[in-house]
Amino acid sequence: MPDSRRSPGRYLTATSLVLALAACAGAPDATSEDVAALGIDLTVDLDPASGAVVLPFDRLVPDFYENDILATGASAAVALCAAGSGVTFDPPPLSDDPVYASEHYFGPWTADQAARFAFVPPMSLRDMAANEIAGAPEPAGATEVAPGAGADDELTDDDWAVIDACNADDDVEALLDATIVTGSWTDAVEAVRDGLPDEDGARALIDELARCYAAEGLEPADDAPWLPEGANGREITQAQIELAVSVVRCKDSVDFTRRMADIEAGLQAPIIRRYAHELAEQRGSVDEALDLAATLLSEASR
């Protein structure tokens, strides 16, 4: 999910936008029974083991791994199409790194995140190297050539012409389209996310967290008061880890992550009810695309 949750929104507040939607929309909102019948879950799911923070809207759009399946399935579709013209190449492997299930929600919220990443958003060692994160461990085999590297150099201009033509394949377009999930609800959901720190309940919770920071000898950052001064999302050092551990300790003491996620979920709920049928249809289309991707990946691996 976007990192703007850690930056206060300076636009229309979430509550005012939800009220505006309710006032101007003509169709009645879906009832709780309707939403449940559509398979939509309006609750929050926190998993301290994986670091996942799953909000209601998150379930209605592809997550990191689903987007990876869709994109890799599209590559498999291109490979299968090109193979029909005698051009062969291997699509990239699927990501199996569990780190991308983890999320810094208003900064680190689990002891594991604090110890491994401090204030750096959880990512693989290779991505930390690519992003030039100071103090990050070197990825294994960093000096070795990655498997398959250089394979593109063996393709001729004619081969590339075949591949470019295959990029217009119907399956490719369907899979890539499934990664783009927008609709009438998009601005409203973004406003909830961006304006969340300015909501009354969220401000009170952030103030409660700040009191714990003060007891720890920490000062809230001016631009992101849910984090302490000195937090640096570009480096992993012992000092940053210790600071992150203090943050997690304070978050645990006030149940910050659960309570903040519940506030955000509560603000998402009216939007989801407003567009429940469209969102359920969109989720169904994503699931169909995931089934297609799985079939294509299986065929490409034979």
Residue frames as qw, qx, qy, qz and C-alpha x, y, z in Angstrom:
[[0.000, 0.889, 0.457, 0.000, 0.00, 0.00, 0.00],
 [0.349, 0.734, -0.047, 0.580, 1.28, 3.70, -0.60],
 [0.529, -0.128, -0.461, 0.701, 3.55, 5.33, 1.93],
 [0.085, -0.495, -0.083, -0.861, 1.37, 8.46, 2.04],
 [0.655, -0.608, -0.438, -0.099, -0.21, 7.04, 5.19],
 [0.650, -0.371, -0.233, 0.621, 2.87, 8.40, 6.89],
 [0.182, 0.070, 0.092, 0.976, 2.31, 11.91, 5.51],
 [0.202, 0.513, 0.578, -0.601, -0.63, 14.00, 6.72],
 [0.300, 0.556, 0.626, 0.457, -3.17, 14.77, 4.01],
 [0.063, -0.388, -0.132, 0.910, -3.72, 18.43, 3.21],
 [0.173, -0.169, -0.637, -0.732, -6.76, 18.00, 0.99],
 [0.643, -0.341, -0.175, -0.663, -10.46, 17.39, 1.58],
 [0.305, -0.343, 0.797, -0.392, -10.77, 15.46, 4.83],
 [0.116, -0.058, -0.977, -0.168, -12.01, 11.91, 4.77],
 [0.120, 0.462, 0.757, -0.446, -15.16, 12.61, 6.78],
 [0.293, 0.575, 0.051, -0.762, -16.22, 15.58, 4.67],
 [0.269, 0.293, -0.713, -0.577, -15.73, 13.65, 1.45],
 [0.044, -0.203, -0.978, 0.034, -17.72, 10.67, 2.71],
 [0.191, 0.560, 0.549, -0.591, -20.55, 13.01, 3.71],
 [0.280, 0.514, -0.277, -0.762, -20.42, 14.73, 0.33],
 [0.166, 0.090, -0.908, -0.373, -20.66, 11.39, -1.44],
 [0.039, 0.380, 0.889, -0.252, -23.66, 10.40, 0.65],
 [0.209, 0.584, 0.295, -0.727, -25.38, 13.71, -0.03],
 [0.341, 0.528, -0.348, -0.696, -24.98, 13.76, -3.81],
 [0.066, 0.102, -0.952, -0.281, -25.24, 10.09, -4.75],
 [0.618, -0.077, -0.152, -0.767, -28.70, 8.96, -5.74],
 [0.754, -0.045, -0.639, -0.149, -28.52, 5.19, -5.30],
 [0.692, -0.655, 0.145, -0.267, -28.97, 3.80, -1.78],
 [0.009, -0.602, 0.789, -0.125, -25.96, 2.32, -0.03],
 [0.683, -0.014, -0.724, -0.094, -25.66, -1.44, 0.24],
 [0.698, -0.619, 0.107, -0.343, -26.79, -2.75, 3.62],
 [0.306, -0.569, 0.757, -0.101, -24.50, -4.78, 5.86],
 [0.787, 0.117, 0.592, -0.132, -26.39, -7.88, 4.68],
 [0.690, 0.720, -0.008, -0.069, -25.81, -6.90, 1.03],
 [0.114, 0.808, -0.575, 0.053, -22.11, -6.34, 1.65],
 [0.531, -0.337, 0.767, -0.129, -21.76, -9.70, 3.40],
 [0.823, 0.362, 0.416, -0.138, -23.65, -11.45, 0.59],
 [0.565, 0.799, -0.204, 0.004, -21.18, -9.97, -1.89],
 [0.908, -0.037, -0.168, 0.383, -18.32, -11.48, 0.11],
 [0.241, 0.696, -0.209, 0.643, -16.97, -8.12, 1.26],
 [0.666, -0.437, -0.454, 0.399, -15.30, -8.03, 4.68],
 [0.011, 0.886, 0.027, 0.462, -15.35, -4.62, 6.39],
 [0.718, -0.684, 0.046, 0.122, -13.07, -5.63, 9.27],
 [0.151, 0.831, -0.532, 0.066, -9.35, -5.12, 9.83],
 [0.984, -0.104, -0.075, 0.121, -6.89, -8.00, 9.92],
 [0.024, -0.853, 0.509, -0.114, -3.54, -7.47, 11.63],
 [0.981, -0.004, -0.153, 0.122, -0.92, -10.21, 11.48],
 [0.310, -0.874, 0.371, 0.058, 2.06, -9.45, 13.74],
 [0.806, -0.171, 0.498, 0.271, 3.84, -12.57, 12.47],
 [0.619, 0.424, 0.420, 0.510, 3.94, -11.37, 8.85],
 [0.198, -0.316, -0.024, 0.928, 3.59, -7.65, 9.53],
 [0.013, 0.398, 0.659, 0.638, 0.48, -7.44, 7.35],
 [0.187, 0.365, 0.418, -0.810, -2.13, -4.73, 7.90],
 [0.044, 0.287, 0.804, 0.520, -5.20, -5.63, 5.83],
 [0.268, 0.273, 0.270, -0.884, -7.92, -3.00, 5.56],
 [0.626, 0.440, 0.570, -0.299, -11.33, -3.61, 3.96],
 [0.525, 0.772, -0.131, -0.332, -10.40, -1.97, 0.65],
 [0.106, -0.585, 0.779, 0.200, -7.16, -3.97, 0.45],
 [0.524, 0.069, 0.848, -0.045, -9.15, -7.15, -0.12],
 [0.577, 0.680, 0.373, -0.258, -10.91, -5.65, -3.12],
 [0.423, 0.834, -0.332, -0.124, -7.76, -4.89, -5.12],
 [0.903, 0.189, -0.309, 0.230, -4.75, -7.09, -6.02],
 [0.567, -0.778, 0.201, 0.179, -2.06, -7.25, -3.36],
 [0.040, -0.744, 0.598, 0.296, 1.69, -7.33, -4.12],
 [0.391, -0.168, 0.891, 0.157, 1.76, -11.04, -4.80],
 [0.559, 0.566, 0.594, -0.119, -1.40, -11.01, -6.91],
 [0.324, 0.888, -0.141, -0.293, -0.02, -8.19, -9.03],
 [0.181, -0.562, 0.766, 0.256, 3.17, -10.22, -9.42],
 [0.530, 0.180, 0.828, 0.036, 1.12, -13.22, -10.60],
 [0.499, 0.776, 0.324, -0.209, -0.78, -11.04, -13.08],
 [0.170, 0.865, -0.377, -0.285, 2.35, -9.38, -14.46],
 [0.270, -0.396, 0.858, 0.188, 4.32, -12.64, -14.62],
 [0.585, 0.376, 0.713, -0.086, 1.31, -14.35, -16.19],
 [0.448, 0.850, 0.023, -0.276, 1.34, -11.64, -18.86],
 [0.011, -0.691, 0.678, 0.250, 5.01, -12.42, -19.51],
 [0.472, -0.030, 0.881, 0.033, 4.10, -16.09, -19.78],
 [0.590, 0.649, 0.428, -0.217, 1.39, -15.21, -22.32],
 [0.291, 0.850, -0.337, -0.281, 3.96, -13.32, -24.39],
 [0.231, -0.470, 0.840, 0.146, 6.38, -16.25, -24.15],
 [0.574, 0.243, 0.779, -0.069, 3.73, -18.74, -25.29],
 [0.520, 0.798, 0.171, -0.252, 2.68, -16.48, -28.15],
 [0.132, 0.806, -0.522, -0.245, 6.29, -15.92, -29.26],
 [0.457, -0.254, 0.848, 0.082, 7.05, -19.62, -29.05],
 [0.683, 0.504, 0.508, -0.146, 4.43, -20.16, -31.75],
 [0.502, 0.855, -0.123, -0.039, 6.69, -18.15, -34.07],
 [0.873, 0.205, -0.233, 0.375, 9.86, -19.95, -32.98],
 [0.125, 0.642, -0.365, 0.662, 11.04, -17.28, -30.52],
 [0.749, -0.439, -0.489, 0.083, 11.74, -18.65, -27.06],
 [0.120, 0.480, -0.463, 0.735, 12.55, -16.97, -23.78],
 [0.419, -0.357, -0.782, 0.294, 11.81, -17.67, -20.12],
 [0.267, -0.807, -0.189, -0.492, 9.34, -15.40, -18.30],
 [0.026, 0.522, -0.586, 0.620, 10.64, -14.06, -14.95],
 [0.384, -0.224, -0.870, 0.213, 10.04, -16.15, -11.82],
 [0.422, -0.760, -0.345, -0.352, 7.31, -15.31, -9.36],
 [0.004, -0.564, 0.517, -0.644, 8.33, -13.53, -6.19],
 [0.737, -0.374, -0.563, -0.032, 8.21, -15.77, -3.14],
 [0.309, 0.185, -0.479, 0.800, 9.79, -13.31, -0.70],
 [0.319, -0.656, -0.681, 0.060, 7.42, -13.01, 2.28],
 [0.296, -0.259, -0.231, 0.890, 8.80, -9.59, 3.16],
 [0.105, -0.150, -0.311, -0.933, 6.29, -7.83, 0.92],
 [0.423, -0.582, -0.672, -0.178, 3.40, -8.97, 3.07],
 [0.457, -0.480, -0.398, 0.634, 4.87, -6.72, 5.77],
 [0.132, 0.767, 0.276, 0.563, 3.85, -3.07, 6.02],
 [0.268, -0.127, -0.378, 0.877, 5.09, -0.12, 7.98],
 [0.145, -0.739, -0.570, -0.329, 1.75, 1.32, 8.99],
 [0.220, -0.941, 0.053, -0.250, 2.54, 4.80, 10.29],
 [0.005, 0.698, -0.685, 0.208, 6.07, 3.49, 10.74],
 [0.395, 0.126, -0.907, 0.070, 7.19, 0.11, 12.13],
 [0.648, -0.396, 0.068, -0.647, 4.63, -1.65, 14.27],
 [0.972, -0.192, -0.136, -0.027, 6.17, -5.07, 15.06],
 [0.563, -0.697, 0.396, 0.203, 9.33, -5.99, 16.94],
 [0.773, 0.106, 0.483, 0.398, 10.57, -7.93, 13.90],
 [0.410, 0.822, 0.209, 0.335, 10.18, -4.90, 11.62],
 [0.236, -0.954, 0.184, -0.036, 12.03, -2.70, 14.08],
 [0.690, -0.481, 0.478, 0.253, 14.91, -5.15, 14.43],
 [0.706, 0.221, 0.527, 0.417, 15.27, -5.88, 10.71],
 [0.369, 0.620, 0.386, 0.574, 14.41, -2.61, 9.03],
 [0.192, -0.300, -0.283, 0.891, 14.23, 0.15, 11.67],
 [0.326, 0.617, 0.277, -0.660, 12.31, 2.88, 9.77],
 [0.126, 0.303, -0.693, -0.642, 13.05, 1.57, 6.28],
 [0.806, 0.136, 0.031, -0.575, 9.92, 0.13, 4.61],
 [0.719, -0.184, 0.669, 0.041, 10.25, -3.67, 4.56],
 [0.674, 0.643, -0.245, -0.271, 11.83, -4.87, 1.31],
 [0.975, 0.060, -0.010, 0.214, 14.17, -7.55, 0.02],
 [0.581, -0.542, 0.238, 0.558, 17.94, -7.26, 0.37],
 [0.480, 0.247, 0.502, 0.676, 18.25, -6.79, -3.38],
 [0.036, 0.842, 0.393, 0.368, 15.72, -3.95, -3.33],
 [0.451, -0.850, -0.030, 0.270, 17.51, -2.35, -0.39],
 [0.582, -0.236, 0.377, 0.681, 20.74, -2.48, -2.43],
 [0.308, 0.519, 0.527, 0.599, 18.95, -1.03, -5.47],
 [0.175, -0.907, -0.296, -0.244, 17.50, 1.75, -3.28],
 [0.430, 0.461, -0.385, 0.674, 20.91, 2.40, -1.71],
 [0.634, -0.722, -0.131, -0.242, 19.73, 1.91, 1.86],
 [0.164, 0.663, -0.607, 0.407, 22.69, 2.70, 4.11],
 [0.338, -0.376, 0.746, -0.434, 23.70, -0.09, 6.48],
 [0.899, 0.108, 0.050, -0.421, 21.59, -2.75, 4.75],
 [0.678, -0.280, 0.657, 0.175, 23.10, -6.26, 4.60],
 [0.196, 0.428, -0.656, -0.590, 24.53, -7.26, 1.25],
 [0.885, 0.155, 0.062, -0.434, 22.24, -9.60, -0.71],
 [0.734, -0.216, 0.618, 0.179, 23.54, -13.12, -1.19],
 [0.637, 0.277, 0.558, 0.454, 25.39, -13.48, -4.47],
 [0.135, 0.895, 0.144, -0.401, 25.45, -9.75, -5.01],
 [0.058, -0.668, 0.535, 0.514, 28.55, -10.00, -7.17],
 [0.412, 0.066, 0.870, 0.261, 27.26, -12.93, -9.22],
 [0.273, 0.039, -0.478, -0.834, 25.41, -12.64, -12.50],
 [0.611, 0.092, 0.488, -0.617, 21.73, -13.33, -11.89],
 [0.457, 0.148, 0.859, 0.178, 20.29, -16.43, -13.57],
 [0.419, 0.697, 0.571, 0.113, 19.09, -15.61, -17.07],
 [0.059, -0.854, 0.088, 0.509, 21.03, -12.35, -17.21],
 [0.092, -0.471, 0.635, 0.605, 22.15, -11.58, -20.73],
 [0.454, 0.313, 0.829, 0.093, 19.45, -13.75, -22.31],
 [0.356, 0.835, 0.266, -0.326, 17.92, -10.67, -23.94],
 [0.040, -0.707, 0.497, 0.502, 21.22, -10.08, -25.74],
 [0.331, -0.062, 0.891, 0.304, 20.67, -13.32, -27.67],
 [0.428, 0.653, 0.600, -0.172, 17.39, -12.08, -29.20],
 [0.350, 0.144, 0.439, 0.815, 17.57, -10.60, -32.68],
 [0.216, 0.159, 0.005, -0.963, 15.68, -7.59, -33.96],
 [0.504, -0.102, -0.647, -0.564, 13.30, -9.97, -35.70],
 [0.407, -0.282, -0.827, 0.267, 12.77, -11.81, -32.40],
 [0.044, -0.285, -0.413, 0.864, 11.93, -8.54, -30.69],
 [0.358, 0.026, -0.337, -0.870, 9.47, -7.70, -33.45],
 [0.523, -0.242, -0.789, -0.213, 7.66, -10.98, -32.69],
 [0.331, -0.324, -0.679, 0.570, 7.69, -10.25, -28.96],
 [0.102, 0.158, 0.100, -0.977, 6.39, -6.71, -29.50],
 [0.476, -0.112, -0.539, -0.686, 3.52, -8.10, -31.58],
 [0.521, -0.282, -0.802, 0.071, 2.73, -10.65, -28.87],
 [0.116, -0.136, -0.492, 0.852, 2.45, -7.83, -26.32],
 [0.423, 0.016, -0.117, -0.898, -0.87, -6.99, -28.00],
 [0.332, -0.150, -0.924, -0.117, -2.21, -10.50, -27.30],
 [0.511, -0.566, -0.290, -0.578, -5.68, -10.46, -25.72],
 [0.792, -0.425, -0.397, 0.185, -4.52, -12.47, -22.69],
 [0.505, 0.043, -0.224, 0.833, -1.64, -10.06, -22.09],
 [0.125, -0.414, -0.085, -0.898, -3.95, -7.05, -22.19],
 [0.672, -0.534, -0.384, -0.341, -6.51, -8.74, -19.92],
 [0.762, -0.317, -0.380, 0.417, -3.89, -9.58, -17.29],
 [0.352, 0.086, -0.142, 0.921, -2.27, -6.15, -17.31],
 [0.301, -0.508, -0.252, -0.767, -5.67, -4.45, -17.22],
 [0.717, -0.518, -0.463, -0.059, -6.47, -6.43, -14.06],
 [0.585, -0.178, -0.334, 0.717, -3.55, -4.71, -12.28],
 [0.012, 0.171, 0.021, 0.985, -5.19, -1.31, -12.85],
 [0.234, -0.567, -0.788, 0.049, -8.10, -1.02, -10.45],
 [0.011, -0.091, -0.156, 0.983, -9.71, 2.39, -10.45],
 [0.090, -0.580, -0.763, -0.271, -13.28, 3.62, -10.35],
 [0.187, -0.774, -0.213, -0.566, -15.64, 6.24, -8.97],
 [0.727, -0.666, -0.158, 0.046, -14.43, 5.35, -5.48],
 [0.756, 0.204, -0.186, 0.593, -10.73, 6.01, -6.10],
 [0.104, 0.592, -0.160, 0.783, -10.58, 9.66, -5.01],
 [0.641, -0.622, -0.015, -0.449, -12.65, 8.94, -1.91],
 [0.939, -0.243, -0.135, 0.204, -10.42, 6.07, -0.76],
 [0.595, 0.321, -0.171, 0.717, -7.30, 8.15, -1.38],
 [0.174, -0.676, 0.075, -0.712, -8.80, 11.03, 0.59],
 [0.831, -0.529, -0.076, -0.152, -9.43, 8.70, 3.54],
 [0.873, -0.025, -0.131, 0.470, -5.83, 7.53, 3.42],
 [0.412, 0.426, -0.095, 0.800, -4.31, 10.99, 3.02],
 [0.266, -0.624, 0.032, -0.734, -6.58, 12.76, 5.47],
 [0.766, -0.356, -0.534, 0.034, -6.55, 10.09, 8.15],
 [0.507, -0.085, -0.451, 0.730, -4.02, 11.81, 10.48],
 [0.078, -0.206, 0.051, -0.974, -6.26, 14.89, 10.54],
 [0.565, -0.461, -0.564, -0.388, -9.37, 13.03, 11.73],
 [0.437, -0.691, 0.240, -0.523, -10.36, 13.78, 15.33],
 [0.941, -0.312, 0.108, -0.079, -9.98, 10.20, 16.57],
 [0.845, 0.298, -0.119, 0.428, -6.66, 9.79, 14.79],
 [0.150, 0.719, -0.272, 0.622, -5.31, 13.06, 16.17],
 [0.646, -0.618, 0.236, -0.381, -6.25, 12.01, 19.69],
 [0.988, -0.083, 0.050, 0.122, -4.55, 8.66, 19.19],
 [0.635, 0.513, -0.183, 0.548, -1.41, 10.31, 17.82],
 [0.190, -0.749, 0.284, -0.567, -1.38, 12.60, 20.86],
 [0.873, -0.425, 0.166, -0.170, -1.64, 9.54, 23.11],
 [0.910, 0.196, -0.050, 0.361, 1.33, 8.01, 21.30],
 [0.298, 0.716, -0.218, 0.592, 3.25, 11.27, 21.69],
 [0.539, -0.711, 0.250, -0.376, 2.80, 11.12, 25.47],
 [0.964, -0.181, 0.137, 0.137, 4.42, 7.70, 25.47],
 [0.673, 0.523, -0.096, 0.514, 7.27, 9.09, 23.33],
 [0.101, -0.816, 0.241, -0.515, 7.77, 11.84, 25.89],
 [0.801, -0.525, 0.242, -0.155, 8.03, 9.23, 28.65],
 [0.930, 0.088, 0.140, 0.329, 10.72, 7.52, 26.55],
 [0.365, -0.628, 0.203, 0.657, 12.61, 10.79, 26.14],
 [0.383, 0.225, 0.631, 0.636, 11.58, 11.13, 22.48],
 [0.203, 0.495, 0.116, -0.837, 10.08, 14.08, 20.63],
 [0.631, 0.526, 0.571, -0.011, 7.46, 13.62, 17.88],
 [0.380, 0.049, 0.440, 0.813, 8.54, 14.73, 14.42],
 [0.209, 0.404, 0.127, -0.881, 6.92, 17.96, 13.25],
 [0.443, 0.272, -0.469, -0.714, 5.85, 16.66, 9.84],
 [0.707, -0.081, -0.659, -0.243, 4.90, 13.13, 10.96],
 [0.338, -0.565, 0.468, -0.589, 4.09, 13.20, 14.70],
 [0.962, -0.159, 0.042, -0.216, 3.46, 9.44, 14.82],
 [0.849, 0.216, -0.224, 0.428, 7.23, 9.07, 14.36],
 [0.518, -0.748, -0.052, 0.411, 9.97, 10.45, 16.62],
 [0.205, 0.923, -0.309, -0.104, 12.50, 13.08, 15.60],
 [0.229, -0.601, 0.754, 0.134, 15.57, 11.37, 14.16],
 [0.776, 0.198, 0.596, -0.057, 13.72, 8.54, 12.43],
 [0.143, 0.598, -0.540, -0.574, 15.40, 7.92, 9.08],
 [0.867, 0.276, 0.332, -0.250, 13.81, 5.76, 6.39],
 [0.638, 0.702, -0.315, -0.026, 17.04, 5.60, 4.40],
 [0.279, 0.536, -0.744, 0.285, 19.36, 3.78, 6.77],
 [0.884, -0.372, -0.256, -0.124, 19.56, 0.78, 9.08],
 [0.284, 0.508, -0.602, 0.546, 21.91, 1.38, 12.00],
 [0.409, -0.255, -0.790, 0.379, 21.95, 0.22, 15.59],
 [0.036, 0.184, 0.330, -0.925, 20.79, 3.66, 16.72],
 [0.470, 0.010, -0.339, -0.815, 17.88, 3.58, 14.25],
 [0.555, -0.175, -0.805, -0.115, 16.94, 0.07, 15.34],
 [0.256, -0.246, -0.682, 0.639, 16.91, 1.09, 19.01],
 [0.232, 0.139, 0.073, -0.960, 14.75, 4.11, 18.13],
 [0.554, -0.050, -0.574, -0.601, 12.35, 1.90, 16.18],
 [0.445, -0.202, -0.847, 0.210, 12.14, -0.55, 19.07],
 [0.015, -0.233, -0.482, 0.844, 11.05, 2.34, 21.32],
 [0.415, 0.078, -0.254, -0.870, 8.39, 3.28, 18.78],
 [0.573, -0.122, -0.757, -0.291, 7.01, -0.25, 18.67],
 [0.292, -0.209, -0.768, 0.530, 7.02, -0.42, 22.46],
 [0.187, 0.215, 0.252, -0.925, 4.94, 2.77, 22.62],
 [0.512, 0.034, -0.488, -0.706, 2.60, 1.59, 19.87],
 [0.486, -0.169, -0.857, 0.020, 2.02, -1.66, 21.73],
 [0.136, -0.194, -0.644, 0.727, 1.33, 0.20, 24.97],
 [0.344, 0.323, 0.199, -0.859, -1.55, 2.19, 23.43],
 [0.557, 0.345, 0.753, 0.055, -2.66, -0.44, 20.87],
 [0.106, 0.592, -0.172, -0.780, -1.93, 2.20, 18.25],
 [0.061, 0.176, -0.776, -0.603, -1.92, 0.12, 15.07],
 [0.009, 0.410, 0.912, 0.022, -5.17, -1.69, 15.76],
 [0.057, 0.707, 0.466, -0.529, -6.98, 1.46, 16.78],
 [0.087, 0.548, -0.305, -0.774, -5.70, 3.53, 13.84],
 [0.039, 0.008, -0.877, -0.478, -6.52, 0.75, 11.36],
 [0.050, 0.541, 0.822, -0.173, -10.03, 0.53, 12.85],
 [0.110, 0.693, 0.149, -0.697, -10.49, 4.27, 12.32],
 [0.104, 0.378, -0.596, -0.701, -9.37, 3.99, 8.70],
 [0.002, 0.205, 0.955, 0.213, -11.60, 0.96, 8.13],
 [0.102, 0.629, 0.638, -0.432, -14.55, 2.86, 9.58],
 [0.164, 0.657, -0.114, -0.727, -13.96, 5.68, 7.10],
 [0.062, 0.202, -0.816, -0.538, -13.60, 3.24, 4.20],
 [0.230, 0.288, 0.915, -0.163, -16.84, 1.43, 5.04],
 [0.396, 0.661, 0.343, -0.537, -19.34, 4.04, 3.72],
 [0.262, 0.599, -0.511, -0.558, -17.41, 4.27, 0.45],
 [0.022, -0.120, 0.977, 0.174, -17.38, 0.50, 0.06],
 [0.317, 0.449, 0.763, -0.339, -21.11, 0.32, 0.80],
 [0.354, 0.678, -0.004, -0.644, -21.74, 3.03, -1.77],
 [0.476, 0.572, -0.545, -0.387, -19.90, 1.12, -4.49],
 [0.621, -0.272, 0.717, -0.161, -20.26, -2.41, -3.14],
 [0.847, 0.378, 0.361, -0.094, -21.62, -4.01, -6.31],
 [0.526, 0.811, -0.255, 0.035, -19.04, -2.35, -8.58],
 [0.152, -0.697, 0.686, -0.146, -16.20, -3.27, -6.23],
 [0.745, -0.096, 0.645, -0.142, -17.37, -6.87, -5.95],
 [0.802, 0.580, 0.139, -0.043, -17.56, -7.08, -9.75],
 [0.279, 0.838, -0.460, 0.090, -14.07, -5.65, -10.04],
 [0.429, -0.501, 0.736, -0.153, -12.74, -8.15, -7.50],
 [0.853, 0.204, 0.464, -0.123, -14.39, -10.94, -9.47],
 [0.651, 0.747, -0.133, 0.019, -12.64, -9.75, -12.64],
 [0.034, -0.752, 0.644, -0.139, -9.31, -9.76, -10.81],
 [0.669, -0.229, 0.687, -0.168, -9.93, -13.31, -9.57],
 [0.849, 0.472, 0.229, -0.067, -10.76, -14.44, -13.12],
 [0.418, 0.825, -0.369, 0.091, -7.53, -12.85, -14.35],
 [0.340, -0.598, 0.706, -0.168, -5.58, -14.62, -11.60],
 [0.839, 0.082, 0.526, -0.110, -7.04, -17.96, -12.75],
 [0.715, 0.698, -0.025, 0.033, -5.97, -17.15, -16.32],
 [0.078, 0.824, -0.545, 0.136, -2.48, -16.20, -15.14],
 [0.618, -0.368, 0.680, -0.141, -2.15, -19.47, -13.21],
 [0.871, 0.348, 0.344, -0.041, -3.12, -21.44, -16.33],
 [0.542, 0.810, -0.198, 0.108, -0.65, -19.58, -18.52],
 [0.186, -0.740, 0.626, -0.159, 2.17, -19.95, -16.00],
 [0.782, -0.132, 0.602, -0.096, 1.50, -23.68, -15.82],
 [0.814, 0.553, 0.172, 0.039, 1.57, -23.98, -19.62],
 [0.308, 0.876, -0.346, 0.132, 4.75, -21.93, -19.89],
 [0.404, -0.629, 0.647, -0.146, 6.54, -24.13, -17.35],
 [0.935, 0.094, 0.329, -0.089, 5.97, -27.36, -19.30]]
